[in-house]
């Protein structure tokens, strides 16, 4: 009965339009009160305790900083300079601008790890450039939205930080290292259909006539942006700072580049940057803390064990269970944001992970790949929302192109599922 109340109330309030965080907290609180019907007020003391416990974790300090980094680099002009350098390297021609958009989005993933921030930064530069070259706005929005999804795989990643807090066996450095190769494979997988579609439909006819930026000048102008992931990831590997401290270093580096080097950020712009980052960080952390109440209800009130036992006793093979889990998360990703998916499903899936002895780091990469797919899967695709708004097209117009990109990313996910060393080789080599 408690499990029924928990899930019916959560799904019902969410369908009624209640924000996801409030739905999690209300359902968890109702389940706790029902389980302690004899002493309801005493039992409800677990609500504020778990609200604070869900938030009071050291790795979560990095989230507001990396969100702030995304806002800073969005306005610093780094994306434009990286685009010019990429064009100078690959040249002009049909399909080259989509390739540049994906490559620059992957690189920016090594700075902020925020898909919507990268979609805004890359989209603000590339969608207009692709329109001038003759690419349809819907196609450009689809490519930019899908490319930005690789950012939660390439370290640093906010999604990996949240997962590490929920699964003790997966450290942040190990997850960061594990996401590198799958993130690069996901980017390469997107390049193939993006270029093929552009050439098949003869897009970008005007691209060959546009001037090619000079290489050495572009390299010099992009050098500060190129140094950012080297500083962040190299500093963590060298032991100069932890992943949480790396976020603070990235903030000061971004402010230095934007205010001193490129001078694209002025003092009066800081208030807007801090306000925007503060609002987004508050939403994320509030959902995390309210999800702590929901997770406590699942684990302590005996809700998870019957579900796990039923799946194990069903006779399904390990591979079948894993495919069903991934399919469920792909569907969930069509309606929920990535952080919410982690907060809802990781407590449910952790017993299955332990039963089948799946490596927690590898499993975390698979879940994050699902979240990445969900970021550009309609109807609720946060990256597509951003890129479609910049392109001035409805999200429905992008579905014609998004399907091919979803297939490419799905094949990448299956490859990581079939061959776990793709995710585990690098963290093992680095000793994590």
N, C-alpha and C positions, 0 to 999 in steps of 0.2 A: 504493500500500500504506500509506503514511504517513497519507494522508487517511482510509482505511478504519479504521486503528487508532485515530486521533484521535476520529472520530465514534462508532464502535462502543463504544469504551471509555467515552466520555462518556455516551452514552445508556444503556449497560448499567449503569454504576455509579449513575446517577441513578434508574433503574427499581428498582435493588436497595435504594434508600432512603438512599444516600449523600447528604449535603447538597450543594446545588448548587455551592457554592464549592469544596468538596473534589473534586467530580467534574470541574470545570473544571481545577483544578490538576493532578490525577492524569493526566487525558487529555493535557494539554499537556506534562507532564513525560515521559510515555511516548513521545509523538511526537518530542520533542527527542532523547531517548536513542536511538530507532530511527534517526533521521536522522544521528546521529553515532556509528554502531555501531563505527567504527574507534577512536575516542577518546571513549568514553562519558563519562568523568569530566570531561574538558575541555569537552565539549559541554554537560554539565549545569550548568556555571557560569552559563549563561544563565537558569537557573531563579531563583536568588536575585536576580540583576540585574533581571529583569523583574518579580519580585514587588515589589521596592522601587520600580521605575519606575512600576508601575501605581498605587502609592499616593502617591508623592512629587510630587503636582501641586497647585499653589496653590489652584485653585478648589475642590478637595475639602475644604479647611479649613472651608468653609461648611456642609457636610453635618451634622457633629455639632451645630453651633450651631442650625441650623434644626430638627433633630430635638428639641433641647432647648426651642426656642421652642414647638413643638407641645405638649410635655408641660406647660410652664408655663401656656400659655393654656387648656389642657384643665382645669386646676385653678383658674384665676383668677376664674372666674365671669363672664367676658366673654360667653360664648355665651348664657347665660341672659338677660343684659341686652340683647343684640342681638335675641334672639327676642322679648322684650317690646316693643322698639321696632318691629320688623317687624309684629307683630300690631296695634300701635297705628296703624300706617300703612295696612295693607291691610284691617284689620277682621276680623270673624268671619263664618263662613259655610262651606258645604260646599266642600272643596278648598282652603281658605285656609291651614290648618296645613301641608299638604304644600308649598304654595308658599313659606311662611315657612321651612320646613326647607331647601329648596333654595337660597333666597336667602341665608340665614345661612351655609350651607356654602360658597357661592361667596365670601362676604365673608371668612370665615376663611381661605380659600385665599390671600388677600392678606397673611396674617400668617405662616403656618407652611409651607404648601405640602406638607403630609403628609396623604394620604388617610385612613389609619387613625386618626391623631390627631384629625382633624376628625370622622370617624365616631363616635369616642368622645365628643367634646365635644358635638356636636349631638345624637347619639343619647341621651346621658344626660339631655338636657333635653326633646327633642321626642318621643321614643317614649312616654314616660310621659304627656305632654300629649295626644298623639294617641290614646292608649288611653282617657284620660278622656273624650275627645270622641267615642268610638265607632269609631275606626279599627282594623281588625284588625292584630295584631302583625306578621304576615308582610308586609302591605302597608307598614307604617311602616318595617320593617327594609329593605325593598327601596328605598324612596324615599331614606332616609338614606344607605344604601350607595352608591346611584347618585349622589346629590348630592355626596358627599365625593370622588367620582372627578374632579370638575372642578378639584380643588385642585392637581393636578400640571400643569395648564395655566395657571392664573392665577398670575402671579409673586408671590412667589418660589417656585421649584420645584426640588426635589432632582433630579428626573428630567432637567430641562434642564441642571443643573450636570454630571451624569454624561455626558450627550450632548456637551456642549461640550468636555469633556476628551478624548473619543474622536474628535471631528471638529474639526480645527483651524480650518476655515473658518466655524465657527459660534460666535460669542462669547456669553458669558452675558447681557450687556445686550440684544443683538439677539434672543436666544431668549426672554428675559423679555417684551420688547415684542411679539414675534410671537405669544406665547401668550395675550395679553390678549383680543383679539376672539374667537378660536375658543373660549376658555374661557367667555366670556359667552354665546356662541351655544349652546354645549353645555348651559349651565344653563337657558337659555330653552327649548331643545329638550326638556329633561326636564320642565319645568313643564307643558307642554301635555298629555302623556299622564297625568301625575300628577293634575292637576286633573280631566281628563276621566274617568279611572277612578274617582276619588272620587265624582263626581256621577252617573256611570252606575250604580254599584253602591250609591248612596245611603249612602255612608259619612259619618261625622262628623255624625250627626243631632243630637248634643248640643252641637256646637260653637257654634251660634248662641245658645245659652243661657248660655255662659260669659262672664264680664265682659271688657270690652275695656280694656286698660291705658291710663291717661292719657298723652297724647302727650308733653307737655313734660317730665313727670317721667321717662318712659322715655328721652327724648332726652338728658336730663341724665345719667342713670345709664349710658347706653351711650356717652357722649362719649369716654371713654378708649379703648374698643375701636375706635370709629370713627377715632380719630386714628392707630392703629397702622399700617395700610397706607399712610396719607398720609406718615407719618414714614419708613417703610422705602422705599417706591417713590419718594417725592418726594426723599428724601435722595440716593438713587442717581442720579436724573435731574439733581439740582442739582450733583452732583459732590462732595458732602460726604463720601461714602464709597463704596468699591467694593461689589459684591454680597457678597463674603466679609466685609467689615467690617460691612455692613448686618445680617448675621446676629448679630453680637456686639451691635450696637446694639439689635436686637429682643429679645435675651435680657435685657439690663438694663432695657429698657422694660417687658417682661412681668413681671419680678420686682418692679419698682416698682409697677406696677398691682396685682399680686396681693398683695403684702406691705404696701404703704403705703396705697393708695387703697381697694381692696375688702377687704383684710385676710382673704382666703380662703386664703392660703398662709402657714403658720407656719414658723419656723426648723426645727422637727423634720420638716417635710414635704420640705425641700430634699434630704435624703439619698435619699429614695425617688425624687424627681424626677431627680436626677443619676444614680442607679443605673439606672433604667429607660432614660433617654436614652443612657447610656454603653453599655449592653448592645446596644441597637438600632443605635447608630452603629458599634460594633465589628463587628457582623454585616455591615452594609452595606459598610464599608471592607475587611473581610477578603475578602468576595466580589469586590470591585473589584480588589484586589491579586492574588488567585488568577486572576481573569479575564485579567490582564495576561499571564500565562504562556500561557493558551489563545490569546489574540490574537496573541502572538509566533509561536506555532506556525502559525496560519493564514496570517499575512502573510509570514513569513520562509522557511518550508519549502515554499512553492509550492502550498499547498492551495487558496487562493481562486481563483487564475487559471483553472484548468480549469473550475471551477464557473461563473465569470463568462463565460468564452468559450463554454461550452455553452449558457447562457441567451441570449447575444447571437446565436449562430449558429442558434438554433432558429427564427428568422424571426418570432417574436412581436412585436407592436407595443409601443410604449412604454407605452401605456395598459393593455394586457393584462398586461404584466410588473408594472406598478405595482399593479394589482388583485390579481394573484396574491401579490405580496409582502404587501399589506395583509391578504389572507385568511389567509395563513400566520401572520402575527403575531397575528391575532384568535384562531386556534386555539391558538397558543403561550400566549397570555394566559389561556386557560382552565386552564393547568396551572402556569405560571411567574409569579413576581412581576415587576413592571415593571423593576426594576434588572437582574435576571438576563436579561430579554429584550434590553435594551440591550447588555449585556456580551457576549452570545452572538451576536446577529444584526447589530449595527452593523458589526463588522469584515467580515462576509460581504457586507453590502449596500453598503458604501462604494464598492467598485469599480463596482457597477451605478449608483449615484448619479453617480459621475464620468463614466461612459460616456454616460449619457443627459443629463448636464449639468443635473440637478435641483438647484435651489437648496438648499444644506445646511440653511438655517434653516427653510425651508418643509417639507423632508423631515423634519426633526427634530420639527416640530409634528405632522405626520401620524403619525409613530411614537409620539409621546406620546399622541395621541388613541387609538391602538390600545391603549396601555398603560392609559389611563383606562377604556376599555371592559373590558379584562381584569380590572380591580379589582373589578367587580361581576358578572362572568360565572362561574357555577359550572362546575366543582366547586371550583376553588381561587380564591376571590375574597376578598382580604384585607379589603376594606371590609365585605362582607357577613358575614364571620366576626365582625367586631366588632359590627355593628348587630344581627345575629341573636342574638348572645349577650346583648346588652342587652335585646332584646325577649323573650328566653326562648322562641324558636321555632327549629326546625331549619332549616338553610339550604334544604333541599329545598322547604319550604313557601313560599319567596319566589319560586320560578321562575314561578309563575302571573303575577306582577306584573312581574318583572324583564324578561321578554321584550319588553314594550311599551317599556320604558325603553332597552333595548339597540337597538331599531329607531330610536328617536329620536336616540340618540347616533351610530349608524351613518350616518344621513342627514346629520348635522352633519359627520362625517368626509368623506363623499362631496362635500359642498358645498365644503369646504376643498380637497379634491383637484382638483375641477373649476375652482375659481376661486382660484388662489394669492394674489391681492392681499388676501384676507381675513386671511392671516397676515403678508404682507410689507408691507402699507401702513404700519402703525404704526412698525416699525423703520426704514423708509425715511424717513418723516416726521420721526422723531427723530434721524436722521443716523447710525444704527448700521450 
